[in-house]
Amino acid sequence: MANTYLLSDESKHYLNCYYQILDEMIQAVTTARLTQSISHNFIVQMIPHHRAGERMCRNILEVSNDRPVRRLAQQIAAQRAADIQRMEEQLPACAQLLNPHSDLRLYQRRVELISREMFTRMGASPESNYLNAVFLRQMVPHHLGAVRLAQNALRHEVSTALPPILRSIADTQRRELRQICALLRRMGCQTR
């Protein structure tokens, strides 16, 4: 009798790629060169977060045949690429607004708390051979983290170019979260 709890070679490959992406995201976010600008700091820490989201989507697209999951992954990857381009274009202007040290400390403390929780939850997501559900569950803390990071930045004085980007990130990721949760329910899986 086969052990149904053993991970398939495909699952092992998918999970190893995922953990490499996660580790690289953590490294890039936590070592980003920060300045006295909350606007700059948000962008240089969100870009690697978004790049990781793109790569995670490409990872599931290599193995999934589920049309709704593939459609969502393609949608997420395209949106993250557009967001990255928009942030890169605005970075020079956003970096001009400097914030008081006390504001920077409060902002960055919250970023570290949100990021730590997100990294922990992403690293502890369930592993199985049902990779569509695995991917969707990995996306939940990733998306929640982005929403919370955008909301945190909106609590502070930022460059006038940044609030539309922050609201767009929060709104888009909330909408995608609803789609993720709907797909998980369709699969008979819990969302948390």
Secondary structure by P-SEA (a helix, b strand, c coil): ccccccccaaaaaaaaaaaaaaaaaaaaaaaccccccaaaaaaaaaaaaaaaaaaaaaaaaaccccaaaaaaaaaaaaaaaaaaaaaaaaccccccccccaaaaaaaaaaaaaaaaaaaaaaaacccccaaaaaaaaaaaaaaaaaaaaaaaaaacccccccaaaaaaaaaaaaaaaaaaaaaaaaaccccc
